[in-house]
Amino acid sequence: MTNEPGIAELPTAEACVRNQRPILDVLGKYAPDNAFILELGSGTGQHAAYMTANLPGIRWQPTELKERLDDIRQWRKHAAQKGFLDPLELNVEQDIWPARDADVVFSANVVHFVSWPEVEKMFRGISRVLKAGGLLLLYGPYNYDGQYTSQGNVDLDQWLRERNPDSGIKDFEQILLLARQFHLYLRADEEMPANNRTLVFQKAETGE
Ligand SMILES: C[S@@+](CC[C@H](N)C(=O)[O-])C[C@H]1O[C@@H](n2cnc3c(N)ncnc32)[C@H](O)[C@@H]1O
């Protein structure tokens, strides 16, 4: 007998189960085989478990707010993957981040979850920890030309703003302008299921 939780008892986000395969495909396309990948706002830790199981050469550093770290630790124990690193506490608003020299920074469904000032701080932090030439992959919904891309995204935005009026789906064009301030340039805008996108930015070889 063991007291270890089985997979059915682990904290689960349904969205993660739905989007993990398409995200794996995008990561497999862009990330180097032995990449050090820093994840922001890891949530349950399911992406860390799935990606390290399917991309065995990577090292995946999950991070989250303090109160969510235990969920990720449970997934780490269950997954038992060498590349699944112990989660670190990281609020994207912090000035000093606990990891650096990332080949790739990945974040799913965080940009719409937080306020614009938090997104600005997030980009500042990313630009500091990403290696020159490194990649930033941002998965989630975005508006284009000020328009929602689906009724599902209208509903999501309303739900987000009821929860926190400062949160909500961000404009693709605003994200591009912000990224450019930090020498991050759009390399691809990948279509994902359920009207989500993965924005792929590359950090310039020179600059901060
Ligand atoms: C919608 S969830 C997405 C979780 C996970 N990435 C996923 O795709 O399932 C948004 C996550 O952002 C985290 N978060 C919110 N504010 C944050 C902040 N200031 N810094 C870091 N993470 C934050 C929350 O704790 C939450 O887990």
The ligand as an SDF file (V2000), in Angstrom:
LIG
                    3D

 27 29  0  0  0  0  0  0  0  0999 V2000
   -5.3340   30.2490  -16.3990 C   0  0  0  0  0  0  0  0  0  0  0  0
   -4.0690   29.6860  -15.3610 S   0  0  0  0  0  0  0  0  0  0  0  0
   -3.0090   28.8300  -16.5020 C   0  0  0  0  0  0  0  0  0  0  0  0
   -2.2080   27.7590  -15.8310 C   0  0  0  0  0  0  0  0  0  0  0  0
   -1.3730   26.8720  -16.7680 C   0  0  0  0  0  0  0  0  0  0  0  0
   -0.3510   27.6230  -17.4490 N   0  0  0  0  0  0  0  0  0  0  0  0
   -2.2490   26.1820  -17.7670 C   0  0  0  0  0  0  0  0  0  0  0  0
   -2.1160   26.4370  -18.9530 O   0  0  0  0  0  0  0  0  0  0  0  0
   -3.0930   25.3860  -17.3410 O   0  0  0  0  0  0  0  0  0  0  0  0
   -3.1580   31.1510  -15.0020 C   0  0  0  0  0  0  0  0  0  0  0  0
   -2.0230   30.9150  -14.0070 C   0  0  0  0  0  0  0  0  0  0  0  0
   -1.2960   32.1170  -13.8380 O   0  0  0  0  0  0  0  0  0  0  0  0
   -0.8300   32.1740  -12.5190 C   0  0  0  0  0  0  0  0  0  0  0  0
   -0.5600   33.5760  -12.1920 N   0  0  0  0  0  0  0  0  0  0  0  0
   -1.4420   34.5770  -11.9600 C   0  0  0  0  0  0  0  0  0  0  0  0
   -0.8130   35.7210  -11.6780 N   0  0  0  0  0  0  0  0  0  0  0  0
    0.5190   35.4440  -11.7580 C   0  0  0  0  0  0  0  0  0  0  0  0
    1.6860   36.2180  -11.5530 C   0  0  0  0  0  0  0  0  0  0  0  0
    1.6150   37.5150  -11.2310 N   0  0  0  0  0  0  0  0  0  0  0  0
    2.8850   35.6110  -11.6960 N   0  0  0  0  0  0  0  0  0  0  0  0
    2.9620   34.3090  -12.0300 C   0  0  0  0  0  0  0  0  0  0  0  0
    1.8940   33.5220  -12.2210 N   0  0  0  0  0  0  0  0  0  0  0  0
    0.6820   34.0860  -12.0860 C   0  0  0  0  0  0  0  0  0  0  0  0
   -1.9910   31.5910  -11.7140 C   0  0  0  0  0  0  0  0  0  0  0  0
   -1.5570   31.1370  -10.4540 O   0  0  0  0  0  0  0  0  0  0  0  0
   -2.5000   30.4990  -12.6250 C   0  0  0  0  0  0  0  0  0  0  0  0
   -1.9710   29.2380  -12.3080 O   0  0  0  0  0  0  0  0  0  0  0  0
  1  2  1  0
  2  3  1  0
  2 10  1  0
  3  4  1  0
  4  5  1  0
  5  6  1  0
  5  7  1  0
  7  8  2  0
  7  9  1  0
 10 11  1  0
 11 12  1  0
 11 26  1  0
 12 13  1  0
 13 14  1  0
 13 24  1  0
 14 15  1  0
 14 23  1  0
 15 16  2  0
 16 17  1  0
 17 18  1  0
 17 23  2  0
 18 19  1  0
 18 20  2  0
 20 21  1  0
 21 22  2  0
 22 23  1  0
 24 25  1  0
 24 26  1  0
 26 27  1  0
M  CHG  2   2   1   9  -1
M  END
$$$$
